[in-house]
Amino acid sequence: MKIILRTKLTKRQLIDAAELGLMQFLNWGICTMSWRAVSQANYLASVITDTTLATLTFFAFKKLMKGKDDDNFIQWLGYTVGGVLGTVVGIWSSIYILGK
């Protein structure tokens, strides 16, 4: 935590963290739905979720590769927190979308 307090955050770093967090939120939510679709042998849902997942992952990696900051802690934090929250919401929402 001391690293964060000593580092002056730029608006760009915060925007990057929010964008990466949103990407991971969507990725893991869709990934969770994909696992349920596969386990239910739902071909259409599997194709839709896997295509969406691959597309989002491509753009997330593209954004990460363009990163110029030496200290990407804030971006990592957004990326990680977004993934965790996406899994939780993905489990909850997949129950309603795909059924139990």
N, CA, C and O atoms as a GROMACS GRO file, in nm:
protein
  400
    1MET      N    1   0.080  -0.119   0.000
    1MET     CA    2   0.000   0.000   0.000
    1MET      C    3   0.085   0.126   0.000
    1MET      O    4   0.043   0.228  -0.055
    2LYS      N    5   0.202   0.121   0.059
    2LYS     CA    6   0.286   0.240   0.063
    2LYS      C    7   0.327   0.284  -0.077
    2LYS      O    8   0.347   0.402  -0.102
    3ILE      N    9   0.340   0.186  -0.169
    3ILE     CA   10   0.376   0.218  -0.307
    3ILE      C   11   0.270   0.307  -0.370
    3ILE      O   12   0.302   0.403  -0.439
    4ILE      N   13   0.144   0.274  -0.346
    4ILE     CA   14   0.035   0.352  -0.403
    4ILE      C   15   0.035   0.493  -0.346
    4ILE      O   16   0.016   0.589  -0.420
    5LEU      N   17   0.056   0.506  -0.216
    5LEU     CA   18   0.050   0.637  -0.153
    5LEU      C   19   0.163   0.727  -0.200
    5LEU      O   20   0.146   0.849  -0.205
    6ARG      N   21   0.277   0.671  -0.234
    6ARG     CA   22   0.390   0.751  -0.280
    6ARG      C   23   0.384   0.779  -0.430
    6ARG      O   24   0.456   0.866  -0.479
    7THR      N   25   0.302   0.706  -0.501
    7THR     CA   26   0.293   0.722  -0.646
    7THR      C   27   0.179   0.816  -0.679
    7THR      O   28   0.066   0.798  -0.634
    8LYS      N   29   0.210   0.917  -0.758
    8LYS     CA   30   0.105   1.008  -0.802
    8LYS      C   31   0.036   0.945  -0.922
    8LYS      O   32   0.098   0.918  -1.024
    9LEU      N   33  -0.092   0.921  -0.907
    9LEU     CA   34  -0.169   0.858  -1.013
    9LEU      C   35  -0.213   0.961  -1.115
    9LEU      O   36  -0.256   1.071  -1.081
   10THR      N   37  -0.202   0.923  -1.239
   10THR     CA   38  -0.248   1.010  -1.346
   10THR      C   39  -0.391   0.971  -1.385
   10THR      O   40  -0.437   0.860  -1.356
   11LYS      N   41  -0.457   1.063  -1.449
   11LYS     CA   42  -0.592   1.036  -1.497
   11LYS      C   43  -0.590   0.919  -1.595
   11LYS      O   44  -0.682   0.836  -1.596
   12ARG      N   45  -0.487   0.912  -1.678
   12ARG     CA   46  -0.475   0.804  -1.777
   12ARG      C   47  -0.463   0.668  -1.710
   12ARG      O   48  -0.523   0.571  -1.755
   13GLN      N   49  -0.386   0.660  -1.600
   13GLN     CA   50  -0.371   0.534  -1.528
   13GLN      C   51  -0.504   0.488  -1.470
   13GLN      O   52  -0.537   0.370  -1.475
   14LEU      N   53  -0.580   0.582  -1.416
   14LEU     CA   54  -0.710   0.547  -1.359
   14LEU      C   55  -0.809   0.503  -1.467
   14LEU      O   56  -0.886   0.410  -1.447
   15ILE      N   57  -0.806   0.570  -1.581
   15ILE     CA   58  -0.892   0.532  -1.693
   15ILE      C   59  -0.853   0.393  -1.743
   15ILE      O   60  -0.940   0.309  -1.768
   16ASP      N   61  -0.722   0.369  -1.757
   16ASP     CA   62  -0.675   0.236  -1.800
   16ASP      C   63  -0.722   0.128  -1.703
   16ASP      O   64  -0.768   0.022  -1.744
   17ALA      N   65  -0.710   0.156  -1.574
   17ALA     CA   66  -0.751   0.058  -1.473
   17ALA      C   67  -0.900   0.031  -1.483
   17ALA      O   68  -0.944  -0.084  -1.473
   18ALA      N   69  -0.979   0.136  -1.502
   18ALA     CA   70  -1.124   0.118  -1.515
   18ALA      C   71  -1.159   0.040  -1.642
   18ALA      O   72  -1.245  -0.048  -1.638
   19GLU      N   73  -1.093   0.071  -1.753
   19GLU     CA   74  -1.120  -0.001  -1.878
   19GLU      C   75  -1.083  -0.148  -1.866
   19GLU      O   76  -1.159  -0.236  -1.907
   20LEU      N   77  -0.966  -0.175  -1.809
   20LEU     CA   78  -0.923  -0.314  -1.792
   20LEU      C   79  -1.014  -0.387  -1.694
   20LEU      O   80  -1.045  -0.505  -1.714
   21GLY      N   81  -1.056  -0.319  -1.589
   21GLY     CA   82  -1.148  -0.379  -1.494
   21GLY      C   83  -1.280  -0.416  -1.559
   21GLY      O   84  -1.334  -0.523  -1.534
   22LEU      N   85  -1.332  -0.327  -1.642
   22LEU     CA   86  -1.457  -0.355  -1.713
   22LEU      C   87  -1.440  -0.471  -1.811
   22LEU      O   88  -1.527  -0.557  -1.821
   23MET      N   89  -1.328  -0.472  -1.882
   23MET     CA   90  -1.302  -0.582  -1.975
   23MET      C   91  -1.297  -0.716  -1.901
   23MET      O   92  -1.356  -0.814  -1.947
   24GLN      N   93  -1.229  -0.719  -1.790
   24GLN     CA   94  -1.218  -0.844  -1.714
   24GLN      C   95  -1.351  -0.882  -1.650
   24GLN      O   96  -1.385  -1.000  -1.642
   25PHE      N   97  -1.426  -0.783  -1.606
   25PHE     CA   98  -1.558  -0.808  -1.551
   25PHE      C   99  -1.644  -0.880  -1.655
   25PHE      O  100  -1.707  -0.982  -1.626
   26LEU      N  101  -1.645  -0.826  -1.776
   26LEU     CA  102  -1.721  -0.888  -1.884
   26LEU      C  103  -1.663  -1.024  -1.922
   26LEU      O  104  -1.738  -1.121  -1.939
   27ASN      N  105  -1.530  -1.032  -1.934
   27ASN     CA  106  -1.465  -1.158  -1.971
   27ASN      C  107  -1.502  -1.271  -1.876
   27ASN      O  108  -1.544  -1.378  -1.920
   28TRP      N  109  -1.487  -1.248  -1.747
   28TRP     CA  110  -1.511  -1.356  -1.652
   28TRP      C  111  -1.658  -1.386  -1.635
   28TRP      O  112  -1.695  -1.500  -1.608
   29GLY      N  113  -1.743  -1.286  -1.650
   29GLY     CA  114  -1.887  -1.312  -1.649
   29GLY      C  115  -1.926  -1.400  -1.766
   29GLY      O  116  -2.002  -1.496  -1.750
   30ILE      N  117  -1.876  -1.367  -1.884
   30ILE     CA  118  -1.906  -1.445  -2.004
   30ILE      C  119  -1.841  -1.583  -1.996
   30ILE      O  120  -1.900  -1.682  -2.038
   31CYS      N  121  -1.720  -1.589  -1.944
   31CYS     CA  122  -1.650  -1.716  -1.929
   31CYS      C  123  -1.729  -1.811  -1.838
   31CYS      O  124  -1.739  -1.930  -1.867
   32THR      N  125  -1.783  -1.759  -1.730
   32THR     CA  126  -1.864  -1.840  -1.639
   32THR      C  127  -1.988  -1.892  -1.710
   32THR      O  128  -2.026  -2.008  -1.694
   33MET      N  129  -2.051  -1.805  -1.787
   33MET     CA  130  -2.168  -1.850  -1.864
   33MET      C  131  -2.128  -1.956  -1.967
   33MET      O  132  -2.202  -2.051  -1.992
   34SER      N  133  -2.011  -1.939  -2.025
   34SER     CA  134  -1.963  -2.036  -2.124
   34SER      C  135  -1.945  -2.174  -2.061
   34SER      O  136  -1.985  -2.274  -2.120
   35TRP      N  137  -1.887  -2.179  -1.941
   35TRP     CA  138  -1.869  -2.307  -1.872
   35TRP      C  139  -2.004  -2.374  -1.848
   35TRP      O  140  -2.018  -2.495  -1.866
   36ARG      N  141  -2.102  -2.296  -1.807
   36ARG     CA  142  -2.235  -2.353  -1.783
   36ARG      C  143  -2.296  -2.400  -1.914
   36ARG      O  144  -2.358  -2.506  -1.918
   37ALA      N  145  -2.279  -2.322  -2.021
   37ALA     CA  146  -2.335  -2.362  -2.152
   37ALA      C  147  -2.272  -2.492  -2.199
   37ALA      O  148  -2.343  -2.580  -2.250
   38VAL      N  149  -2.142  -2.506  -2.183
   38VAL     CA  150  -2.075  -2.631  -2.223
   38VAL      C  151  -2.125  -2.747  -2.138
   38VAL      O  152  -2.152  -2.855  -2.191
   39SER      N  153  -2.137  -2.726  -2.008
   39SER     CA  154  -2.182  -2.835  -1.921
   39SER      C  155  -2.325  -2.877  -1.952
   39SER      O  156  -2.365  -2.990  -1.924
   40GLN      N  157  -2.404  -2.786  -2.010
   40GLN     CA  158  -2.541  -2.818  -2.048
   40GLN      C  159  -2.553  -2.861  -2.194
   40GLN      O  160  -2.663  -2.885  -2.243
   41ALA      N  161  -2.440  -2.871  -2.263
   41ALA     CA  162  -2.436  -2.906  -2.406
   41ALA      C  163  -2.523  -2.810  -2.489
   41ALA      O  164  -2.592  -2.852  -2.582
   42ASN      N  165  -2.517  -2.682  -2.454
   42ASN     CA  166  -2.591  -2.578  -2.526
   42ASN      C  167  -2.497  -2.519  -2.631
   42ASN      O  168  -2.419  -2.429  -2.602
   43TYR      N  169  -2.506  -2.571  -2.754
   43TYR     CA  170  -2.412  -2.534  -2.859
   43TYR      C  171  -2.420  -2.386  -2.897
   43TYR      O  172  -2.318  -2.320  -2.911
   44LEU      N  173  -2.540  -2.335  -2.913
   44LEU     CA  174  -2.556  -2.196  -2.955
   44LEU      C  175  -2.498  -2.100  -2.850
   44LEU      O  176  -2.424  -2.009  -2.883
   45ALA      N  177  -2.533  -2.122  -2.724
   45ALA     CA  178  -2.481  -2.037  -2.617
   45ALA      C  179  -2.329  -2.049  -2.607
   45ALA      O  180  -2.261  -1.950  -2.580
   46SER      N  181  -2.275  -2.168  -2.630
   46SER     CA  182  -2.129  -2.188  -2.625
   46SER      C  183  -2.060  -2.110  -2.736
   46SER      O  184  -1.957  -2.046  -2.712
   47VAL      N  185  -2.115  -2.114  -2.856
   47VAL     CA  186  -2.056  -2.040  -2.968
   47VAL      C  187  -2.061  -1.890  -2.942
   47VAL      O  188  -1.962  -1.820  -2.965
   48ILE      N  189  -2.173  -1.840  -2.894
   48ILE     CA  190  -2.187  -1.697  -2.867
   48ILE      C  191  -2.092  -1.652  -2.756
   48ILE      O  192  -2.023  -1.551  -2.771
   49THR      N  193  -2.089  -1.726  -2.646
   49THR     CA  194  -2.004  -1.684  -2.534
   49THR      C  195  -1.856  -1.697  -2.568
   49THR      O  196  -1.777  -1.610  -2.531
   50ASP      N  197  -1.817  -1.802  -2.638
   50ASP     CA  198  -1.676  -1.819  -2.673
   50ASP      C  199  -1.628  -1.714  -2.773
   50ASP      O  200  -1.516  -1.665  -2.763
   51THR      N  201  -1.713  -1.679  -2.868
   51THR     CA  202  -1.677  -1.575  -2.965
   51THR      C  203  -1.660  -1.440  -2.894
   51THR      O  204  -1.565  -1.366  -2.920
   52THR      N  205  -1.753  -1.410  -2.805
   52THR     CA  206  -1.745  -1.284  -2.730
   52THR      C  207  -1.622  -1.282  -2.640
   52THR      O  208  -1.553  -1.181  -2.631
   53LEU      N  209  -1.596  -1.393  -2.574
   53LEU     CA  210  -1.480  -1.404  -2.486
   53LEU      C  211  -1.349  -1.385  -2.562
   53LEU      O  212  -1.260  -1.312  -2.517
   54ALA      N  213  -1.337  -1.448  -2.676
   54ALA     CA  214  -1.215  -1.435  -2.757
   54ALA      C  215  -1.196  -1.291  -2.804
   54ALA      O  216  -1.084  -1.240  -2.805
   55THR      N  217  -1.303  -1.227  -2.843
   55THR     CA  218  -1.295  -1.088  -2.890
   55THR      C  219  -1.251  -0.994  -2.777
   55THR      O  220  -1.162  -0.912  -2.796
   56LEU      N  221  -1.313  -1.007  -2.661
   56LEU     CA  222  -1.276  -0.921  -2.548
   56LEU      C  223  -1.132  -0.947  -2.502
   56LEU      O  224  -1.060  -0.853  -2.469
   57THR      N  225  -1.092  -1.074  -2.502
   57THR     CA  226  -0.955  -1.107  -2.462
   57THR      C  227  -0.854  -1.047  -2.559
   57THR      O  228  -0.750  -0.996  -2.517
   58PHE      N  229  -0.884  -1.052  -2.688
   58PHE     CA  230  -0.796  -0.993  -2.788
   58PHE      C  231  -0.773  -0.844  -2.758
   58PHE      O  232  -0.659  -0.798  -2.758
   59PHE      N  233  -0.881  -0.771  -2.733
   59PHE     CA  234  -0.867  -0.627  -2.709
   59PHE      C  235  -0.802  -0.596  -2.574
   59PHE      O  236  -0.732  -0.496  -2.561
   60ALA      N  237  -0.825  -0.681  -2.475
   60ALA     CA  238  -0.758  -0.661  -2.346
   60ALA      C  239  -0.608  -0.678  -2.361
   60ALA      O  240  -0.531  -0.597  -2.309
   61PHE      N  241  -0.565  -0.784  -2.432
   61PHE     CA  242  -0.421  -0.804  -2.453
   61PHE      C  243  -0.362  -0.693  -2.537
   61PHE      O  244  -0.250  -0.648  -2.512
   62LYS      N  245  -0.435  -0.649  -2.636
   62LYS     CA  246  -0.387  -0.539  -2.720
   62LYS      C  247  -0.363  -0.414  -2.635
   62LYS      O  248  -0.262  -0.346  -2.652
   63LYS      N  249  -0.454  -0.386  -2.544
   63LYS     CA  250  -0.440  -0.269  -2.456
   63LYS      C  251  -0.322  -0.289  -2.361
   63LYS      O  252  -0.246  -0.196  -2.337
   64LEU      N  253  -0.307  -0.410  -2.306
   64LEU     CA  254  -0.197  -0.435  -2.214
   64LEU      C  255  -0.061  -0.423  -2.283
   64LEU      O  256   0.034  -0.374  -2.223
   65MET      N  257  -0.052  -0.466  -2.407
   65MET     CA  258   0.075  -0.460  -2.479
   65MET      C  259   0.116  -0.318  -2.513
   65MET      O  260   0.234  -0.290  -2.532
   66LYS      N  261   0.020  -0.228  -2.520
   66LYS     CA  262   0.050  -0.088  -2.550
   66LYS      C  263   0.087  -0.009  -2.425
   66LYS      O  264   0.125   0.108  -2.435
   67GLY      N  265   0.076  -0.071  -2.308
   67GLY     CA  266   0.105  -0.001  -2.182
   67GLY      C  267   0.246   0.054  -2.179
   67GLY      O  268   0.341  -0.015  -2.218
   68LYS      N  269   0.261   0.176  -2.133
   68LYS     CA  270   0.392   0.242  -2.130
   68LYS      C  271   0.442   0.266  -1.988
   68LYS      O  272   0.556   0.307  -1.969
   69ASP      N  273   0.358   0.242  -1.890
   69ASP     CA  274   0.397   0.268  -1.752
   69ASP      C  275   0.487   0.158  -1.698
   69ASP      O  276   0.466   0.040  -1.725
   70ASP      N  277   0.588   0.199  -1.622
   70ASP     CA  278   0.673   0.102  -1.556
   70ASP      C  279   0.601   0.041  -1.436
   70ASP      O  280   0.620  -0.077  -1.405
   71ASP      N  281   0.520   0.121  -1.370
   71ASP     CA  282   0.448   0.076  -1.252
   71ASP      C  283   0.300   0.060  -1.288
   71ASP      O  284   0.225   0.158  -1.291
   72ASN      N  285   0.260  -0.062  -1.317
   72ASN     CA  286   0.124  -0.088  -1.361
   72ASN      C  287   0.039  -0.147  -1.250
   72ASN      O  288  -0.055  -0.222  -1.277
   73PHE      N  289   0.069  -0.114  -1.125
   73PHE     CA  290  -0.006  -0.171  -1.013
   73PHE      C  291  -0.153  -0.138  -1.021
   73PHE      O  292  -0.237  -0.225  -0.999
   74ILE      N  293  -0.187  -0.014  -1.051
   74ILE     CA  294  -0.327   0.027  -1.056
   74ILE      C  295  -0.400  -0.044  -1.170
   74ILE      O  296  -0.514  -0.087  -1.153
   75GLN      N  297  -0.334  -0.057  -1.285
   75GLN     CA  298  -0.394  -0.129  -1.396
   75GLN      C  299  -0.416  -0.275  -1.359
   75GLN      O  300  -0.521  -0.333  -1.387
   76TRP      N  301  -0.315  -0.336  -1.294
   76TRP     CA  302  -0.327  -0.475  -1.249
   76TRP      C  303  -0.443  -0.489  -1.151
   76TRP      O  304  -0.519  -0.586  -1.159
   77LEU      N  305  -0.457  -0.394  -1.059
   77LEU     CA  306  -0.563  -0.399  -0.960
   77LEU      C  307  -0.700  -0.395  -1.028
   77LEU      O  308  -0.789  -0.473  -0.994
   78GLY      N  309  -0.718  -0.304  -1.122
   78GLY     CA  310  -0.844  -0.296  -1.195
   78GLY      C  311  -0.872  -0.424  -1.271
   78GLY      O  312  -0.985  -0.474  -1.270
   79TYR      N  313  -0.771  -0.478  -1.336
   79TYR     CA  314  -0.782  -0.601  -1.415
   79TYR      C  315  -0.824  -0.718  -1.325
   79TYR      O  316  -0.911  -0.797  -1.362
   80THR      N  317  -0.762  -0.729  -1.209
   80THR     CA  318  -0.787  -0.840  -1.118
   80THR      C  319  -0.924  -0.828  -1.049
   80THR      O  320  -1.000  -0.925  -1.045
   81VAL      N  321  -0.954  -0.711  -0.997
   81VAL     CA  322  -1.083  -0.692  -0.929
   81VAL      C  323  -1.198  -0.711  -1.028
   81VAL      O  324  -1.300  -0.769  -0.993
   82GLY      N  325  -1.181  -0.662  -1.149
   82GLY     CA  326  -1.284  -0.682  -1.251
   82GLY      C  327  -1.309  -0.829  -1.279
   82GLY      O  328  -1.423  -0.870  -1.297
   83GLY      N  329  -1.202  -0.908  -1.283
   83GLY     CA  330  -1.216  -1.051  -1.307
   83GLY      C  331  -1.289  -1.122  -1.196
   83GLY      O  332  -1.376  -1.206  -1.221
   84VAL      N  333  -1.256  -1.090  -1.073
   84VAL     CA  334  -1.321  -1.154  -0.958
   84VAL      C  335  -1.470  -1.119  -0.955
   84VAL      O  336  -1.555  -1.207  -0.939
   85LEU      N  337  -1.500  -0.991  -0.970
   85LEU     CA  338  -1.641  -0.950  -0.968
   85LEU      C  339  -1.718  -1.008  -1.087
   85LEU      O  340  -1.835  -1.044  -1.074
   86GLY      N  341  -1.652  -1.018  -1.202
   86GLY     CA  342  -1.716  -1.076  -1.319
   86GLY      C  343  -1.756  -1.221  -1.299
   86GLY      O  344  -1.862  -1.263  -1.344
   87THR      N  345  -1.671  -1.298  -1.231
   87THR     CA  346  -1.703  -1.438  -1.203
   87THR      C  347  -1.826  -1.448  -1.113
   87THR      O  348  -1.916  -1.528  -1.140
   88VAL      N  349  -1.830  -1.367  -1.008
   88VAL     CA  350  -1.942  -1.371  -0.914
   88VAL      C  351  -2.073  -1.334  -0.985
   88VAL      O  352  -2.174  -1.403  -0.970
   89VAL      N  353  -2.070  -1.226  -1.062
   89VAL     CA  354  -2.190  -1.183  -1.134
   89VAL      C  355  -2.225  -1.284  -1.244
   89VAL      O  356  -2.342  -1.307  -1.272
   90GLY      N  357  -2.123  -1.343  -1.306
   90GLY     CA  358  -2.147  -1.444  -1.409
   90GLY      C  359  -2.219  -1.566  -1.354
   90GLY      O  360  -2.310  -1.619  -1.419
   91ILE      N  361  -2.180  -1.611  -1.236
   91ILE     CA  362  -2.248  -1.724  -1.173
   91ILE      C  363  -2.394  -1.688  -1.146
   91ILE      O  364  -2.485  -1.763  -1.181
   92TRP      N  365  -2.414  -1.573  -1.085
   92TRP     CA  366  -2.549  -1.530  -1.050
   92TRP      C  367  -2.637  -1.513  -1.174
   92TRP      O  368  -2.750  -1.562  -1.178
   93SER      N  369  -2.585  -1.444  -1.275
   93SER     CA  370  -2.667  -1.417  -1.393
   93SER      C  371  -2.687  -1.540  -1.481
   93SER      O  372  -2.790  -1.553  -1.547
   94SER      N  373  -2.590  -1.630  -1.483
   94SER     CA  374  -2.605  -1.750  -1.567
   94SER      C  375  -2.716  -1.842  -1.516
   94SER      O  376  -2.774  -1.917  -1.595
   95ILE      N  377  -2.745  -1.837  -1.389
   95ILE     CA  378  -2.856  -1.915  -1.335
   95ILE      C  379  -2.987  -1.869  -1.399
   95ILE      O  380  -3.073  -1.951  -1.431
   96TYR      N  381  -2.999  -1.739  -1.416
   96TYR     CA  382  -3.123  -1.684  -1.474
   96TYR      C  383  -3.127  -1.695  -1.626
   96TYR      O  384  -3.233  -1.713  -1.684
   97ILE      N  385  -3.012  -1.684  -1.689
   97ILE     CA  386  -3.008  -1.689  -1.835
   97ILE      C  387  -3.013  -1.833  -1.888
   97ILE      O  388  -3.087  -1.863  -1.981
   98LEU      N  389  -2.933  -1.920  -1.827
   98LEU     CA  390  -2.923  -2.058  -1.877
   98LEU      C  391  -3.001  -2.159  -1.791
   98LEU      O  392  -3.018  -2.274  -1.832
   99GLY      N  393  -3.047  -2.118  -1.676
   99GLY     CA  394  -3.118  -2.210  -1.587
   99GLY      C  395  -3.023  -2.289  -1.501
   99GLY      O  396  -2.902  -2.288  -1.522
  100LYS      N  397  -3.078  -2.359  -1.404
  100LYS     CA  398  -2.995  -2.438  -1.312
  100LYS      C  399  -2.956  -2.570  -1.372
  100LYS      O  400  -2.886  -2.649  -1.308
   0.00000   0.00000   0.00000
